[in-house]
């Protein structure tokens, strides 16, 4: 299947499904999706999601601000 896709899109031949799943994990985290929800969508274990995020995901100031605002709403 990957070879067939590479014929249609040679620019994507280097992509692996696993990398696309890692990207999806990081993008869902950026969107504020919880780790258990991410695991249910991607089929990873919770530990795998945490591992992927610790390796590939970079925290940003915007994420810190969003977390702070979320915390204030809990009070």
C-alpha positions as CSV (number, residue, x, y, z in Angstrom):
1,X,0.0,0.0,0.0
2,X,2.8,2.4,0.9
3,X,4.5,1.8,-2.5
4,X,1.3,2.5,-4.3
5,X,0.8,5.7,-2.4
6,X,4.4,6.7,-3.2
7,X,3.7,6.3,-6.9
8,X,0.9,8.8,-6.7
9,X,2.7,11.1,-4.3
10,X,6.5,10.6,-4.6
11,X,7.0,13.7,-2.3
12,X,5.4,11.7,0.5
13,X,7.4,8.5,0.0
14,X,9.5,9.2,3.1
15,X,6.5,9.4,5.4
16,X,5.7,6.5,7.7
17,X,2.3,5.9,9.3
18,X,3.9,5.9,12.7
19,X,5.2,9.4,12.2
20,X,1.8,10.6,11.2
21,X,0.4,9.2,14.4
22,X,3.0,11.0,16.4
23,X,2.1,14.2,14.6
24,X,-1.5,13.6,15.4
25,X,-0.7,13.1,19.1
26,X,1.2,16.4,19.2
27,X,-1.5,18.3,17.3
28,X,-4.3,17.0,19.6
29,X,-2.3,17.9,22.7
30,X,-1.9,21.5,21.2
31,X,-5.7,21.6,20.8
32,X,-6.2,20.8,24.5
33,X,-7.2,17.2,24.1
34,X,-6.5,15.1,27.2
35,X,-4.0,12.3,27.2
36,X,-6.6,9.6,27.8
37,X,-8.7,11.0,24.9
38,X,-5.6,11.0,22.6
39,X,-4.9,7.4,23.5
40,X,-8.4,6.4,22.7
41,X,-8.2,8.0,19.2
42,X,-4.7,6.8,18.3
43,X,-4.7,3.4,19.9
44,X,-1.6,4.1,21.9
45,X,-1.3,3.3,25.6
46,X,-1.3,6.2,28.1
47,X,2.4,5.6,28.7
48,X,3.1,5.7,24.9
49,X,1.3,9.0,24.5
50,X,3.3,10.5,27.4
51,X,6.5,9.1,25.8
52,X,5.6,10.6,22.4
53,X,4.8,13.9,24.0
54,X,8.0,14.0,26.0
55,X,10.1,13.3,22.9
56,X,8.4,15.3,20.2
57,X,6.2,17.9,21.8
58,X,7.6,21.3,22.8
59,X,5.8,23.4,25.4
60,X,5.0,26.9,24.3
61,X,4.2,30.1,26.2
62,X,0.7,30.0,24.7
63,X,0.1,26.5,26.2
64,X,1.3,27.7,29.6
65,X,-1.0,30.7,29.4
66,X,-4.0,28.4,28.4
67,X,-3.2,26.1,31.4
68,X,-3.0,29.0,33.8
69,X,-6.4,30.3,32.5
70,X,-7.9,26.9,32.8
71,X,-6.6,26.7,36.4
72,X,-8.2,30.1,37.3
73,X,-11.5,28.9,36.0
74,X,-11.4,26.0,38.5
75,X,-11.3,28.3,41.5
